[in-house]
Amino acid sequence: MSGILNPEVLVLGAGGAVGSGVVGALLEAGSPVLAVGRDGPRMQALGEHFADEPALELMESACIVDDVSAAALVQRLRTRKRPLRAVVASLAGPLESGRLLDRPSGFLLRKFEEDLVPHLAAARHLIPLLGEQEGASHYVLIGGPHAECGWSGYGHASISAAALRMLTHVLHEEAQAFGVRVQMLSVDKPLATPDNARNACAEWPSAMAVGRHAVSLLTGTERARAVVPFDAGRALTPPRALFSEFSFPLSKRETHS
């Protein structure tokens, strides 16, 4: 045994369409991945799809919805022996259509509770944890489409996406005190999936393309912007293993086990 552990990346919302693409891109880049998502068939399918990938670990019953669940996740992370280098958060509730004017005001509040509050809870607990790690750490949020203009029939989703965009700007500034780079990858078009392949437009990105651009944010050395628009030109396979420049010795007990 070499006695060396490369740091892992935590993916929140790993069972979703975007989250599974992020997982795939990270594994392609040679990074160990700890995947967290809602228990159910999607996480089961993720595990089955990557069953031959020893670098992937699924953490059950760890979905973040509020401060309590975020604190519980961090507690579990502290018991792990592998260092944490980055977090990629793809968290959102189910997409529902309908006019906002036809909904009660509580509907928008529920949308914030599903799409915004989990991101804030995760960041509040995970950014300080990342700040304890050696070297530069990254926290990447994945933002949905139409944050700058209303999405016809999905105005509530546009409002929550715009709020998440502003939350990213705030976290980008506040996380600097922890030595953590916070950015959002803003995916401004719907995702092309097998389910919508018949109606998808040619410019809609795939989940893997989004994941590859997210990976590029973890390796970028240019001046960091808080919000980075998705660019298909950045959705490339990295030239070398992710975080290969970082190696962490195991404890004596682990090295001789």
N, C-alpha and C positions, 0 to 999 in steps of 0.2 A: 504494500500500500504506500502511495506517494506521500501521504501526510499533508496533502494540499487540497483545499476546497475552494473552488471558484464561487463567488457570491451568486445568489439567486435573485430572481425578479418575482415579485408578488403581483399577480393579476387578479383584480377584483372584477366580478361580473364575467368570469371566464366561461360560463355556460352560454352566454348570449352569442349572437352572430359575430359582433365585433370582437368580443372577448376571445372567442375561439380562434379568430384570425390572429390576434395578438399572441396567443399561446403558440400557434403554429410558427409564426415568424420568429419568436424568441428561440424556440427549439431549433429552427433552421439556422439561427445565428450561434448555436452552440451554448446557449445559456440554460442553466437549471431554472425550472419554473415551478412556483408554488401557486396552484390555481384555486381560487375561492369563488363560489357561486351558490345560487340557491339549490338546495338538494332537490333532486328530481331527474326526469329523463334527459334533460339537456346536459347536465354534468355527467350523467352516466354515459351518454353518447360521446362526450368529450374524452372520457377515460378509455372508452372502447376504440375510438378513432386513433388515439395515440398510445395504444396498449404496448407497443414495442419501443416506446421512448423511456428509457430509464431516468432521464433527466426531468421528467414530469412527475409531480406529486399533487394529488388532489386533497384538499383539506375539507373535510365534511363538517356540516353544521357550523359554518363560520361566516355566513352571509351578513353584511353590514347594513343595518337599517337605521341605527341611531347610536348615541354615545355609548350606551350599555354594550351593544354588540361589538362596537369598534374597540372598546377597552378590553373586552373578552378576547378578541382576536389578537391584540397586541400582547396580552398575557401569554397566549399560546405561542406566539412568535418568539418570545423571550426564552422559551424552553428549548428552542431549536439550536443546533450547533452550527448551522450554515449561516454565514453573514448575509445580510440583506443589502443589496445595492440600489434597488429601484422598485417603484410601485407604478403600475399602470392601472388606472381606474376607468372601467367602462360600466357605469351604473345608471340605470334608467328603468322606469316602470313601463308597463305595456303601452303601446301607442294606440290611442283611441281617436276616431274621427268624430267630427261634429262641430257646430258653431259654438263659440264661446258664449254668445248672447243667449243661447238656448239652454245653458247650463246654470245651475245655482252657483253662487259665489264660492261655496265650499268645495266645488270641483277643482278650482284652480289651487286652492290650499292643499288638496290631496295630491295634485300634480307636483307641487313643490316638495311635499313630504316624500314622494316617490323618486323624484329626479334630482333634487337639490340637497335635501337634508342628509341623505346617505353620503354624498360627496363631502359635505362639511364635516360630518362625524368622522369619516375615514381620515381626512386630512388632519384634523385636530389631534388624533392619536398616533397616526403613522409618521407624520413629518417629524415630530420630536424623536421618534425611534430611529428614523433614518439619520437624523442629526447626530446620533450617538456613534454611527459607524465611522470607520476610518476611510478617508478619501471622499471624493465627490459623490453625492447621491442625487437621484433624480426622482421626481414625482410627476407623472404624466396623466392628465385627464383626457378622455376622449369626448369631444363635443359633437352634438348632432346638428342636422341641417337647419337652415332658415332662422338663425339667431339674429340676423340683421334686418330681415324683412319677414313679414307675416306669411306663414305657410297656409294656403287656402285649405280650409277644413280641419286644420291642426293648429289653430292660433294659440291654444294653450301650450302646445309643445314648443312653439317659437318663444313664448314668454319665459318658460322655464329654461330653454336653451340660452336665451339672452342673460338670464340671471346667473346661470352657471359660468358664462363667459366673464361676467363681472367678478364673480367669486374667484375665478382663476387669476385675474389681475391683482386682486387683494392678496391671495395666497402667494403669488409670485413675489410680491414685495415683502410680506411678513416672514416667509420661509427663509429669506436670505440670512436672517439672524441665526438660523440653525445650520447654515451651510448646505441647504438643499435647494436644487433648482426645480421650480414648479413651472410647468408649461401645459398648455392645452393643444392637442391636435384637433383642429376644427374641420370636421368632415361635412362640407357644405352641400353634399348631394346624398340622396338615399343610397343605401347599400344594395349592390347587386347580389342576390342570393339564388340558390336553386329554385326556391319557391316562387320568385318573381321573374325568372329568366325570360319568360315569354314577353313580358311587358317592360323589362328594364331597358334604360337608355344606354347607349354605348359608353357615355362618359361616367356612368355610375361606377364607383370603385368596388372591388371585391374586398371581402374581409381580410384576405391575406395581404392585399396591397396596403390597406390601412395599418395592419400589423407591422409590415415592413417599414412604413414611414415612422411609426411609433418607435421602432427599434433604432432608426437613424437619429431620433432625438436623444437617445441614450448615449450615442457615440459622438454627437456633434460637438465641435469646439468653437463654433462661431458665436458671436454675441447673442445671448439668449433673448428671445422675444417671449412675452407671456402667452400669446396666442399665435399659433402657426397654422396657416391654411394647409389642407391636404394638397400634396403635389405628387402626381403619379411619377414624376421624375425622381422622387426621393424613395419610391417604393421598390428598392433594389435589395438584392441579397448582400449583406455586409461582406467586405473583403476579408475579414478575419473574425475569429471567435469573439463574441461580445464579452467585454470585461476581461479579456485574456491577459491584460497588463496587471491585473490584481490577483494576488495569491495569498491565501491566509493559512498559516500552519495550524494544524490541529493541536489540541492539548496532548500532553504526554500519554495520558490514558488512552485517547483515541488513536494516537500514532502506533501504539503497541498492541492494540486490540485485534 
